[in-house]
């Protein structure tokens, strides 16, 4: 039992650190960060309630169970909204999507202290929580009957899990051949959520099969160990960790969202020219590096990956990063971001006439490597001097 308590406490501490990072993050997608906060808070709440029961704090655990119950009901909807928000690169909710949180309102009503509500058997509830029998709970935890908690929770969890898988499998992500970091992250999230949900409903399955499980403590151990392994995996994947969880750091992301002053239609001042980084490259080396980089871009088309960064081309061609930066600045007069976006714009111009009748501008822009529509429009205007509609209209007039 002490080892189990230590493992669970360690997992809780790491979850709280990640949760606080996301809560105060100044970078990344605000909506997605807050959805992750709710999911992690719900998971942390389950751990806190479990630890309180293990430490025999039966007098105060009901307060925390009531406090976290609305978050338990919110977590499945938040997971689904996170998935569809991620794959569609959305920054805000649609009005109709607030309906997903109706169960949360019911959960709040359920846990409020109603004076006419019958007394609750908290001792029996604590025993069932330790046995991981939340989905089989036969005790009321609030105003509504016992089946409100376990039956509705089971339906919500399985329904949203199925909807999330369906959203991904029918999205553009499944059609992309390249396994970039965003694709790995979304499948990682789906796999982790599915695994934890299966562990959660195992007691329900075994109960229906009348299979004697013995000590339910093994479910708690398995759950905690798997969660710890997931966290260790993330710690060894810094590209995912710092992009999607510890996003409050000052790590520079490739192709970031433009500042307000850079958005289309906003007043902008001419960019200040900066001198390229100094390097001792000879003219022949400069030319050879540039040719290798152009050949790599033409053959491999790495710019189609939204997360492609200068370090990737440096590693692929075995060229120091600062040399790559110097060559791009010296030969093209652009920084790396603008240089890459030039390739993306050219790819869009090539693909648009063929795909325009069956795909939106946003979808074609994303397939060309752009993360957002605003970034695409800025890059297109910078590269061609026109917006896409005006550009293709002028092109048609020139051909006629």
N, C-alpha and C positions, 0 to 999 in steps of 0.2 A: 504493500500500500504506500509506503513512503516514496518508493521509486516512481510509482504511478503519479503521485502528487507532484513530485519534482518535474516529471516530463510535462504534465499538464500546465504547471506554473510557468515553465520555460516557454512553452508554446504561447501561452497567454501574454507573456511579456513581449515576445516578438510581434504578436498581432497588434498590441497596443502601440508599439513603436511605428509600425507601418500605418496603422490607422491615423495616428497623429500627423505623420508625414503627409498623408493624403488630405487630411482635414485642413491643413494650413499651406497646402501646395499653391505656389504662384504660377506654376507652369502646367502644361498639359490641358486636357479637356475638363472643364469645371464640372459639367454634368456627369461624366463618367467617373471622375474622382469621387463625387458625392455618393454615387450609387455604390461604388466599392466600399466607401466608409460605412454605409448602412449594412452591407453584407458582412463586413468584418466585425462591426459592432454586435450584430446578432450572434455571430460565432463566438465572440468574446463573452457575450452574455451567457451563452450556454455553458461555457467553461467556468465562469464565475459561479453560477448557480450550482454546478456540479462540485466545485471545490468547497463551497459553503456546506453542502450536504456531507461531503467526505469528512470535513473538519467538525461535523456535528453542530453546526451553527443553525439549528432548526428554527430558532426564533426569528432570525433576520432573512433567511432565504426566501420566504414568501414575498417580501417586498421586492427583491431583485427579480424574482420570477415574473411578477406583475409588471415591473418596469421594462423588462426585455421582451415580453410576449408580443407587443405590437411590432417590434423589430423582427421577431421570428416570422410573422405573417407578411412583413414587407420584403424580406430577403428574397424569396423566389421571384416576385415581380421585378425587384431591382436587378436580379441576375438576368432576366429576360430582356429588360430595357437596356442593360449594359451591353448585352450581346448585339442587339439590333442597332444600338447607338454606335457601337464600335465598327460594325461592318459597313454602316452607312455614313460614318464620319459625321455624326450629328452632334450639335452643341446644346440643344435644348429639347424639352418635352413638347410634344404636340398636346393640344388641349384634351383630346379624347383619351390620351394615355394616363391621365390622372385617375381614370376609372379603375385602373389596376390596383389602386390603393383603397378601394372600398372595404376589402377584408381587414385592413389596418384599422379603419374606423370602427368596425365591429369588434375588433380585438380590444380597442381602447374602452368601448362600452362594456365589454366582457370583464375587464379587470378593475373597473372603477368600484369603489366600496359602496355597494347598494345596501341600505339598512334592512330591506325586506328579503335579501338573499339568504338562503339557508347556510349554516356553518360549513366550512370547508375542512376536509380531512387532510391537513398538510403532512402529517406523518406518513400516510399511505401514498401521497403524491411523491414525497421525497424518496420512498422506497422504489417506486416505479421509475423515477428519473434515474436513479443509480443503476437500475436493471436495464436501462436504455429502452424502456417500454412506453415512450411518449406516444407512439402511434397506436398503442393498445391501452392507453390510460382509461380506467373505468371510474375515475374520480373527477368531480367538477373542480375547475381551477378558478371559476368566477361566476358570473351571472348565468351564462348559458349552460346547457347540459354537457356532460363529458364528451359526447361525440362531436360537439362543436370544435373542440381542440384537436382531437386526433383525426377525425374524418375529414374535416375541412383542410387541415394542414396537409394530410396525405394527398388530397385532390389538388391542392394548390402547387405543392412541390412537383408532383409527377406531371401535371398539366404544363407548368412553365418550363420544366426540363425538356419535355417533348417539343414544345414550341420553340425553344432555343435551338435545339438540334435541327429542327425543320428550317428555321431561319438561316442557319449557316449552310446547310446542305443545299439549299435552293438559291444561295447568294453567289456573287461573283467570286468569292474566296475559294469555293470548291473547284471553280473552273481554272483558277490560276495554277500553273505548273510549278512556278518557283515557290520554295518554302522560305519566304522572308520572315522577319521577326514578328510581324503583325499576325501572319497566318499561324505561326507556331504558338503565339500567345493565346489566340482565340480557341484553338484546339486544346491547348493546355487547360484553359479555364473550363471548357466543356467536360473534358475528361476528369478533372479534379472534382467538379460539382457532381458529375454522375457517380463517381466512386463513393463520395461521402453520402450521397442520397441512398445508394444501394446498401451501404453499411447501416444507415439509419432505419431502413425498412426490413433488414434481415430478421430481427425479432418477430416482426409481423408475419413474415413468410414461414419461419420455423414454428410459430404458434399455430398457424393454420394447418401445418403438416403434422402437428402433435409430436414434434421432435424435441426430446429432452436436451436442453442446452447446458444444464449445470449452472456454473457461475457466469452471470452476465458481465462480470468485470472484464472479461476478455474483449468484449465489444468496446469498452472504454479505452482499454490499452491499444487495441488495433486502430481505433479512431485517432487517438493522440499520436501514435507512432507514424501513421500515414501523413497526418498534418505536419509533423516535424520533418518528415522526409521531403514533403512538398516545399517547405520553407528552405531546407538545405539545398534542394535543387535550384530554387530561385537565387539563392546566394551565390551559386556557381554559374548563374546566367546573368551577369551584370547588365547586359544590353536590355533584357526584359525587366529586370529589377528596377533599374534607374529610369526606364522609360514609362513604365506603367504603375509602379508602386511607390518608389522613393522619388517622386517627380518634383519634390520641392528643392532638389539640389540645382546647382547652376550649370548642369550639363547641357551643352549646346546640341540641339537636335537638328538633324538634317531637314530642310524644307519646312521651317517653323511657320506657324500662323502669322500673317503680317500684322504689324502694329496698326493702331487706328489711323495714324498719319500716312500709312502705306496703302490703305484700302482704296479700291476704285472709287473715284468721285471725291475723295478727300483732298484737301490742299496739301501739296507736298513741296518741299524745297529740294533743289537739285542736290543729289548726293555728293558728299565731299570725296574727292579723289584721294585715294591712299596709295602710297608707293608700294610696289610689290616687295615681298621679303627678299632680303639680300641672299645671294648664293654665289658660290665660286664655280658654277657650271660653265664649261667651255661651250662655244656655239654648236660644235658637233654633238655634244652630249644633250644640249637643249633640244636640238632638232630630233635626235634619236628618241628621247623620252616622249616628245610630243607625238611622233609617229606611232610609237608603241601604244600610247594612250588612245589615240584616234582609232587605231586598229582594234583595240580592245572594246571600245565603245560601239564600233560598227558591227563587230562579230558577236559579242556577248550581249549587247544591249542592256547593261546593268542599270541604266537610268530608268528602266521600267519598274524597278523596285522602289517603292516610296521611301524606304529606309536606307537607300544607298548613300554611303558617305565616302569622304576622301580617303579614309583609312583603308577601305576595301580595295580601291584601285591601287593604292600603294602596296598592300599585301599581295595582291594578284600579280603585279608586275615587278615586285621586289625592288621598289623605288622608295626612298625615304619620303615620309609625308611632306616635310618642308620643301623637298625638291618638287614634288607634285604640285604643291601650291604655287611655288615660284614659276614653274613652267607654264601653268595655266594663266597666271597673272601676266607674265612676260609676253607670251605668244598671242593670247586672245584678248588681253586687256580686261578680262572679267575675273571675278572671284569664282570659287568652285561652285557655289550655289547657282549663280546666274549661268555658268557654263553648262551645268547639268540640266537646268531648266530649258536652255536652248535646245538641247536634244529632245527633251520631252515635248516642247512646242512643235518641233519639226515632225515628231512622230504623230502628234495630234493632227497636224495639217495633212499628213499622208493618210491617216486612218478615217478622218471625219467624212470625206465624201462617200466612202464605202459603207460606213456604219451608221450614218445619220438617220436613216429611215427606220432603224430598229433599236437604236441606243440613244440615251440622252447625252447632252454635252458633258454633264458631270461624270457619267459612267465612262465615256471615252477619255476624258481628262484623267480619271483615276487609273484607267488601264495604261495610260501613257506615263504614269509615275507620280502624278500630283496627289497630294494628300487632301486638299480642300479646293473648293471652287474659287474662293477668294485668291488663293495662291496662284491658281491657274490663270485667272484673268489678269492678275498683275504681271505674271511672266509673259503671257501672250502679248499684252500691250507693250511691254518693254522690248520684246523681241521683234514685233512686226509694226509697232506704232499704231495699231488698230485693235478694236475688239473683234472677237471671232466672226460675228454676223457681218460686220462691215468689211472684214477682210475677205470672206468668201464671196460676198456680193461684188466687191471690186474685182475679184479674180474672175467671176463669171462675165462681168462687163468687158474685161480685157480680152477674154476668149471669144466673145461674140462679135 
